[in-house]
Structure formats: C-alpha cells, structure tokens
C-alpha cells in the first residue's frame, strides 16, 4: 500500500519507520518546496503534489497548518483521512472551540477576539489573568499573550494589532482569549478511530512543559476514572468529526475534572512513548487506521516515559547503556529549543522507572536540561 503524508518532518519519518514492516511505502509532501520526497532520505525527490496524490492509496497529514487548497485537492481524490474539516479544526482555535461546544466538552471560559471591541469585551467578561492565543498557526506557546492586570491592556492590544496586521494567512487571523485555568497538571489522551468507527486509546499521559514546549511525558497507570472521562470526550469528538486516524486531546486536570485545552488531528509528541511502551505505536496505529487495517493494541506494556531533546544534537552515548532506554533522533539541524529527538525510558515497575529517569537525567547536560532535571528529581519524592 502507498501512503502520502502531508508534511515531511519527524512525524512523517516515524510513520515511515513504523510501517515499513507492514509493506507500506510512505512518501511525504514537503510544504516548503512543494515536492513529494522520501521522508527518511529527504534528498530523494519524486515530483509534485499531483504526482503524490496519484501515487497514494491513502493520504494523511502530520500537521494541521496546511494550505487549504492542498487539502481541497487531496480531499477531491477521495483518499484523505482524516477529513479536511478535521485537519482545519485542529489548525484554527475558533473552529476547535465550536467543536468543543457542539460536543459539550468542558473547556476554559473564552471569548473570540477579532478587533479592539472584542478585545475589550474579553477584558470585561473574563476574569484576570487571561491568556490570548492566536487562532491560526499557534503552537508550542507561540503567538500568545498573558494579561495579569488591566494596566497591560493598552500595550498588549498594540502588539496584537501589529500581529493581526502582519498576518499573511489566507483566512483572517484572530485570537481566542481564555481565562487562565488553575490546573493541577496537564495530561493528554492519544487514540485512534478507524473507518468503521472502532476506537482505541492509549493510557493518559502526564505532560511537563519547558518554556511552553512539551519536555517530558509520563504514561499514567491506575487512573481508571480519569481515563474513562477522557475516553468519553475522545469518543464524542471523533464521532462528531467522523474521524479516521490518530487524534490527541490535551487537557487541564482540575481535581477530577478534565478541561480540554486543545486537540491535534494527528500523531502527537505526548504519544512518542508508545514506540517502546505499547504493543503498537501511535505511528503504526495511525497508518493502520488510515489504510483500513485492524488497529493494534494500545495497552501500556511497561511503565514508560519520554524526554524530549530540545536544542541539542548529541547526548552522552552512555545513556544507551541503561537498560530500557531508546534514543530517537530526527536528523534536524541544531537550533535553540528545537525538537531534535527524544529519549524513551521503560522499566518493569514505576519505582524502577523513576530510578532510570534519574540515571538518564544525570547524564544530560545542565545547560539545556535544567528544567527537565528538576521535574524528574521531583518525581522521585
Ligand atoms: P497551548 O498552546 O494552548 O497548548 O498553550 C501552551 C501552554 O500554556 C499550555 O501547555 C499551558 O501550560 C498554558 N495554558 C494555555 N492555556 C491556558 C489556560 N487557559 N489556563 C492556564 N494555562 C494555559
């Protein structure tokens, strides 16, 4: 079977690696060069989008910020999974909020901001502090403003007005102003829905962020109640979208309540641990769903966590000497804070996992990993 992935980054790369044993050939459409390439040998170029669509039995996406005319062309071929509407919803916080309302999924109180008038309305109707997030092309905490006091409002509005004026997007830019949620922790649910409506989800993952970017994910055990709540939301959202493929939901946990922060219509960084910690990884299961193959097991095989490698292009090789450690590099050039790779750490028990995480953290350089090291040392107590 042949699959075309829209986007040619590490997620397409890991889908290709995961599905080679199933005899699935995967090519990736690079949105920058507008060429179809081999996601693993990126200098191997096959042709333009039209030839990629022709080649594919199925088409999917590794990210949600894809030009709409590309999505339209792919959808017209009848091969695109999930639907373009699902992908667009993940790429526009306004559509995301509409979907959450339609599915009665709890989320932070919010107001859509499109001009100064609606900005002022948000200040009136929401309690401070509030967070303002760009509706389009915002991810990993980019395109966001936090407002703690009304004194900050005039200067914040000037920055936002500038941001709107500089937008090159084909659709009008806007913001979602949200009340800040005093959450206990951030968790996410990654799962998949097949074309026949079968749903499978992985265990919830606890997520830690460093400067707004995911840095550690820990697969959770013994959270049956929370897991059931998250599954219910997943089921409502994916059934409403008639979704096919992997979808991730990021939540704020407040007590035993889960508020949806955002959804990602694709494989997700907080699901990378499934490569070593689950029977079938999110990458293989995504392509299985897209190609109409049976879904693989999503149970946690053994306690597992993932550490992102941010902004570094090497780590001590001694890390590999720790049993249960797997290092995944993406082959990207080094930039501060950039997602360069990740380390999965697995063990037989939670206690052993914590010991291994501490051992791994001890080998990571202080400069780039200080926040991660602090998080891991707190897990230990
Ligand atoms: P996002 O891009 O929506 O994932 O936001 C980046 C990070 O900002 C999240 O992971 C949270 O830590 C924080 N954040 C976003 N929205 C809120 C909110 N309404 N209340 C509290 N923290 C938030």
Boltz pocket constraint, residues with backbone or C-beta under 6 A from the ligand:
constraints:
  - pocket:
      binder: B
      contacts: [[A, 108], [A, 131], [A, 133], [A, 138], [A, 139], [A, 140], [A, 141], [A, 142], [A, 178], [A, 179], [A, 180], [A, 181], [A, 182], [A, 183], [A, 186], [A, 209], [A, 212], [A, 250], [A, 261], [A, 262]]
      max_distance: 6.0
